[in-house]
Amino acid sequence: MNTKPTYKDLEKKIALLEKKIVELQGRKEAIQRSEERLKEAERIAKIGHWELDLVTNTLYWSDEIYRIFDSNPQEFGATYEAFLDAVHPEDRKAVDQAFKDSVKKKTGYDIVHRLFLKNGILKYVHEKCRTIYDADGKPLRSLGTVQDITHQKLEEHRFSGIIGRDPKMKDIFEMIREITDIDIPVLIQGESGTGKELVARAIHNEGPRVHKAFVPVNCGALPEGLLESELFGHVKGSFTGALRDRKGRFEMADGGTLFLDEIGDLPKVMQAKLLRVLQEGKFERVGDEKTISVDVRIISAANRDLKHEVEKGNFRDDLYYRISVVPIHMPPLRKRKNDIPLLVNNFLKKAAYKERQTKNISESALSVMIDYAWPGNVRELQSAIHYALIKSRGKIIQPAHLPMELRTQKSNQLSRGPSLRLDLKIVKEALARSGGNKAKAARYLGVGRATLYRFLKNFPDIDSNIYESE
């Protein structure tokens, strides 16, 4: 026969329950603190974790992954397909295949790829994944991490203030490394706006003269009558207006580097005087008989082919061979278009830092910029970004915000029309732009899909990495 619990029994039970509640609350708070520490660790390391249920195709993302992908958990439907949509079109096939192979072969994967987000931001991520299987070997779920390594990757594409991942730029970076410690003249040639002075500064900054002066002089911007005084200096009273002694650029650069920009504009008389200084390391100021010796590294630059100027008789051949011991050719921007997204991202980041707000560009606007011929090279690109930032008024930059010449210029774009003769290079470019979509690539090329399909039959390795779509 059960007896009713006494008041004291009830008090004991209540006390035990209260104790249990306190313990459970403590455990809950400990778990919450642990979760907060994990979130903070992920935020600091820029690493998020995810889990994909391979049965239901349900994808879980940690808060840090949402941050990396610039997505809102309330608005974003986390599925594998949605993840792939955020992967850069040029990397999408490789990422998808890496995941499928890892599940099939039970190997997991460890890859680096790019994201191109809807707000126009380009990011680099390092992703790792492994899959869990049941007793029969059936895949159940995949777990992985994503780390934002954008800063590290961009630094890989930057050398002493110069941005470039194009092989031609990488070759220039390697050349700079090879010559910084060797005190020999360098001639940098390339179109205006390609960054010749940046390369000259990099040679100076990476070498033993870094703590001495880097002195630039634009030979084409000075009147002929002032050139000699500008380079070699003058003494008081040597000519009208010479009210005091003045050092020239050679003396200012003593121990450092003298950068002679647009050296091809030097008149023949000055070419002869410059040759003597380069040969002997000595000169006299205008109006003075005292010989001055200097230790200067000479780096020259020209926006036209000096060898051709020698052949035409406009430039001394002996001076040409003296200044061009190491020639460096700066490629025009239209020849290194895969650097355009990096450069755009760099200019936008500078603007964002200056104005303390994020600046982004749409994929369509970036596509227009990649198609453009850029006769003014990187300098014109920077100006176009500044113009677009003004027009967009803080919003994502769209094609309509770009300068008129970018929207109307057809030069250097993929030709459109039935007369186009397809070749492998131009087809690869179209496929890269379309993310492997053959229908879009055919439209870019201005040919029918049947024409493109016939061409691709000759290159099965390419055809296996793309897909069809309307």
Beta strands, then each sheet from edge to edge (+ up, - down):
strand 1: 47-53
strand 2: 58-61
strand 3: 109-116
strand 4: 122-133
strand 5: 139-148
strand 6: 158-159
strand 7: 162-163
strand 8: 186-189
strand 9: 214-218
strand 10: 233-234
strand 11: 246-247
strand 12: 257-261
strand 13: 282-284
strand 14: 291-293
strand 15: 297-302
strand 16: 326-329
sheet 1: 2+ 1- 5+ 4- 3+
sheet 2: 6+ 7-
sheet 3: 9+ 12+ 15+ 8+ 16+
sheet 4: 10+ 11-
sheet 5: 13+ 14-
end
